[in-house]
Amino acid sequence: MQRYAGFLRGVVVCDARTSSVQALEKKAQAAAGFDAFVRPIDELRKLLASDPYKGVRLAARILRFADGKEQTTRTWQTIGKVVSR
């Protein structure tokens, strides 16, 4: 089973047998009644490890998930906490 993070109005971390992010997003959206963004934990770990903000002085590091019309944002620190669960 692969571990996933779902970004809704909060954060949900779960294990799932499917490897289809789209299928998990649809299930989360149906259950919650609003858009959800689902990413594999391993993908988020790779993003953190790549440190795209390295050497850039910022007041805050923000990660935005968007699908064109809907979006949600999380701080870099929140993503770090999510992948450590």
C-alpha positions in Angstrom: 0.0 0.0 0.0 1.1 3.5 -0.8 0.7 6.4 1.6 -1.1 9.6 0.5 -1.8 13.1 1.8 -5.2 14.7 1.0 -5.4 18.5 1.2 -9.0 19.4 1.8 -10.0 22.1 4.3 -7.5 20.3 6.6 -5.0 17.6 5.9 -5.7 13.8 5.8 -3.0 11.2 5.6 -4.0 7.7 4.6 -2.8 4.4 3.1 -4.5 3.2 -0.1 -4.1 0.2 -2.4 -4.8 2.2 -5.5 -2.0 4.1 -7.3 -4.5 6.4 -9.0 -4.3 9.9 -7.5 -7.3 10.9 -9.6 -9.4 8.1 -8.2 -8.5 9.0 -4.6 -9.3 12.7 -5.3 -12.7 11.8 -6.6 -13.4 9.6 -3.5 -12.3 12.4 -1.2 -14.3 15.0 -3.0 -17.4 12.8 -3.0 -17.0 12.2 0.8 -16.2 15.8 1.7 -18.5 17.6 -0.7 -15.7 19.9 -2.0 -12.5 19.7 -4.0 -9.5 17.8 -2.6 -5.9 17.6 -3.7 -4.2 14.2 -3.2 -0.5 13.6 -3.5 1.7 10.5 -2.7 3.8 11.1 0.4 6.9 10.0 -1.5 6.2 12.8 -4.1 6.0 15.3 -1.3 9.2 14.0 0.3 11.1 14.4 -3.1 9.8 17.9 -3.4 11.0 18.8 0.1 14.4 17.2 -0.6 14.8 19.1 -3.8 14.5 22.4 -1.8 13.5 24.6 -4.7 13.7 27.6 -2.4 17.4 26.9 -1.5 19.3 30.2 -1.3 16.2 32.3 -1.6 15.3 34.5 1.3 11.6 34.4 1.8 9.2 35.6 4.6 7.3 32.3 4.1 7.5 29.2 1.9 4.1 28.4 0.5 3.1 25.5 -1.7 0.0 25.9 -3.8 -2.1 23.0 -5.2 -4.4 24.1 -8.1 -6.4 22.4 -10.8 -7.4 25.5 -12.7 -10.4 26.7 -10.8 -9.8 25.4 -7.3 -6.7 25.8 -5.2 -5.4 25.4 -1.7 -2.1 26.4 -0.1 0.0 25.0 2.7 3.2 26.2 4.3 6.5 24.4 3.7 6.5 23.5 7.4 3.0 21.9 7.2 4.2 19.7 4.3 7.2 18.7 6.4 4.9 17.7 9.2 2.7 15.7 6.8 5.5 13.7 5.4 6.8 12.8 8.8 3.5 11.2 9.9 
